Amino acid sequence: QVQLVESGGGLVQPGGSLRLSCAASGSIFKSLRMAWYRQAPGKERDLVATITQGGSTYYADAMKGRFTISRDNAKNTVYLQMNSLQPEDTAVYYCNAHPHRVRYWGQGTQVTVSS
């Protein structure tokens, strides 16, 4: 069983940066490909980025060059560094395995980009 707790969201101005963290419980974490997802108001939840057990990464087109996903298996934590944030990045951000597991969804962390 894995429990995921996201943190690090907040209000930031356009062009600003935030670093999200996702702390995972359970020894299975190290064997999971992990991902960040986001859900904007009135929209479906979308994939943002993924990272394999060995550290290989994938980014959705809109995030390439701006977001960086990383993981620390010793700390059971996944990170998302977000730079050059824009209002369209406003959403609740979630971490999960990839493919996602329904039972792993946490509360997410709100990111609001506004001047």
Residue, then its C-alpha position, 0 to 999 in steps of 0.5 A: q500500500v502507498q500513501l502519497v502526500e503532495s506539498g509546495g503549492g501556492l500563489v505565484q506571479p507569472g514568470g515565477s517558480l515553485r517546487l512541489s514535493c510528493a512524499a510516499s510511504g511504503s517500500i514499493f515506492k522504489s519500484l514504481r514509475m512515478a508521475w505528476y498530474r494536474q487538474a485545472p478547474g472544469k478540465e480533466r486530469d492531465l499528465v504533466a511528467t513521469i520518471t522511471q525507477g532509474g530516473s528517465t523522464y518524460y514531459a508533456d509538450a507544454m512543460k518541456g523546458r520549464f518543468t523538471i521532475s526528479r526523485d530521491n528514492a532514499k527519501n521516498t520523494v518525488y519533486l517537480q520544479m516548475n519555472s516560468l509559470q504562466p496563468e494556464d499552469t493554475a491547477v491542482y497538482y497530484c503525484n501518482a504512479h504511472p500508469h496511475r493507481v486509483r487508490y493512490w490519489g492524494q489531496g493534491t496541492q493547489v498552484t495558482v499563477s496570477s498577478 
